[in-house]
Amino acid sequence: MKFLTTDKKNEVLQSMMDIIDRRREEIIAENKKDLEAFERDDQALYDRLVVDDSKVDGMIQAIREVKDQDDPVGNEISSITLDSGLEIINKTDPFGTIMIIYESRPDVTIEAAVLAFKANNKILLKGGREAYHSNKVLVDCWHEALKENGLETNWIKMLEMNREQTQEFLRNPTEKLDLIVPRGGERLIEFVKQHAKCAVLISGRGNNFLYVSPKADWAKTVKVIINAKTDKISGCNALDKVLMDKNVENYEEKLKDLKGALEKLDVHVMVDDEVSKVLTDADKMPSKDTWEEEFLAMKILIGSVSSLDEAIVKINDHSGHHSSVIMTENSEEAQTFMEQVDSAAVYQNASSRFTDGGQMGVGAELAISTDKLHHRGPLGLKQLTTNKYYVFGDGHIRQ
């Protein structure tokens, strides 16, 4: 693969910003075709699909942020010269070709491509059919930017395939694939894991938990829960489950207070068997499988635990290993929770909505990885490289 200079890559990104600003009305008009064809049976998916002036501004800002970041390719990680004189340098290196499979969100067509390109990777974009017209015009903008700067358009390619064709492509790719990132629900992730022949980096599933300790500040707790649940229900960092410790002072009154605060905002409150003894008019969770479910809706499950240890076990058994929160004023208790909970991001007294590249100082993100190899959390520009060893000798042989 040809290594592009930083200047050349940034010139393409500057062109792209200018092009999507100039073609703004066309982009919004193409998105309208997708919106009109969409059956609004899934509000979260619909919200992700919308492209308006604000969303276009966000796309431009995402490109600008990546353009302003240092080039992640060819940077020295380590260097050593052995006693024999053999020089060994470890440097960052592009993956090669990345495929991302995603649902609904047209802004991923911008964010995924800008990150992959700046890290000197080619990218194959497999968006959902619900965003076909939006993705098509955005990829056309990318191709215009590439051609404007004398580059081939195959750096950024849109795959127009149905489910069966995608399945066959994963099994028998017609071009080199180095990494696949499925960004979506559990069914999509399982589909890709089942059929892919190359490395798959898992991302996208939330099902996030919050534990309320007896040492929590109640006013902070209600504020954080409300924000984490209602700020953006379609986000994979939205809150799904609350575990209330039975030893919380005024346990019953606080459960009722929390239910009332959530219901004022039209959040559907479900409860487990234990909490139902207090919140007698709340709906019981349909089954034990509900603990595993990512809601992506104005819906929350409140359960009860007897201790910090029980909360940790329950979270590790049932969460999506994305984001987990403890509400406590005790730093030692928070440290125990944060060390023992197996999630990509762990919080003390803060909303899970901060698990986001922009909020965490990473900038634009390809996805939120819940994998442990090769990276966990927001996949930003630096995380879209691997490494390579450069070994310099002078006739050296191993003896």
ABEGO torsion letter per residue (X at the ends): XBBBBAAAAAAAAAAAAAAAAAAAAAAAAAAAAAAAABBBABAAAAAAABBBAAAAAAAAAAAAAAAABBBABGBBABBBBBAAGBBBBBBBBBAGBBBBBBBGBAAAAAAAAAAAAAAGBBBBBBBBAAAAAAAAAAAAAAAAAAAAAGBBAAABBBBBBBAAAAAAAAABBABBBABBBBBEBAAAAAAAAAABABBBBBBGBBGBBBBBBAABBAAAAAAAAAAAAAABAABAABBABBBBBAABBGAAAAAAAAAAAAAAAGBBBBBBAAAAAABAABBBBABAAAAABBAGBBBBBBBBBABAAAAAAAAAAABAGABBBBBBABAAAAAAAAAABBBABBBBGBBAAABBAAAAGAEBBABBBABAOABBEBBBAAAABBBBBBBBBBGBBBX
